[in-house]
Amino acid sequence: MASEKIKSQLNKLNNLQLAYFVKYKLTTYLKETQANILSYIQNERRLSLNELNKLIEKDTNSKKDKMCTKCGSNFPFTYEVEYQIPYSHRF
């Protein structure tokens, strides 16, 4: 059974966020905590690991044209570049 602290943190995540959490962060926790997290997912959320993987797959397929081809991130990285002519080249 998942502890109340774990449950309160996992309750803040929607299913897609939970899927990414499991994929990238689950293994960083102690084995006992991992078991508690997996117990929560299966018993409280009624989700299997296969269903979580399908959520991630569906999410990445829907964003393919909006994501970085190297890392898969869909975080928009934009910045403005202000060009100036060096003083020595102005004349």
N, C-alpha and C positions, 0 to 999 in steps of 0.2 A: 504494500500500500504506500503510495506516495505521501511524503510528509506535507504538512500544511504550507510550509514555506515554499517548497517546490511547486505545489499546486497553485499557490497564489501567483507565482511568477509565470507559470505556463498558461494560466487562465488569461493573461494579458495578450497572448499571441493568438492570431487567427490561424486557421489550419495551414495556410500557405507559409506563414512565418514559422510555424511549428515544424513544418517539413524541412525548411532550410536550416532551422536550428538543429534538428536531428542529423541532417546530412553533414553539417560543418562543425558543430560544437559538441555533440554528444560524447565523442571519444575523449574530450578534454576533461571530463568529470571522472571521479572515482567510480569503480565498478558498482558499488552499492547505490550510488546516486544514479548511474546509468539505468540500473534495474528499476529504480523508483520512477524515473522519467518514462521508461518504456511501459511500465505498469499503468501509469497515468494515461498515456496515449491509448493503450488498448482498452482499459476499463472505464475511464472517464469520457474520453473523446470517441471511443469505439472506432478507432482507425487502426489499420494495419500498416506495416512499413511499406508494403507494396502500394497501398493507397497514397501514402505520403510521397513516394517516388513518382507516382503518376501525376500528382499535383505539381511537382517541380517540372516534370517533362512538359506538361500542358502549359505551364507558365513560360518556360523558355521557348517553346515552339511559337507561342503567340507574340513573343517579343523579338524574334530573330532579326528583323529588320531594324530594330532600335537598340541593338546591343553591340558591345565590343566583340569583334571576332576573335580576339586573342583570349580574353579572360571571361567573357560572357556577362560582364557587368552591364546593367542598363542605367547606371548612374550617369546623368548628364554632366559631362565635364566641359564647360564652356568658359571662355574668358576672352576679354578684349585685349587686343594688342594695339598700343598706340605707337605709330611709327613717327619718327622724327628724323629730319635730315640733319646730319652732323653739321656743326657750324663751319667746318673746313670745306664742306661741299656746297655751301649755299651760293657761292659766287662763281 
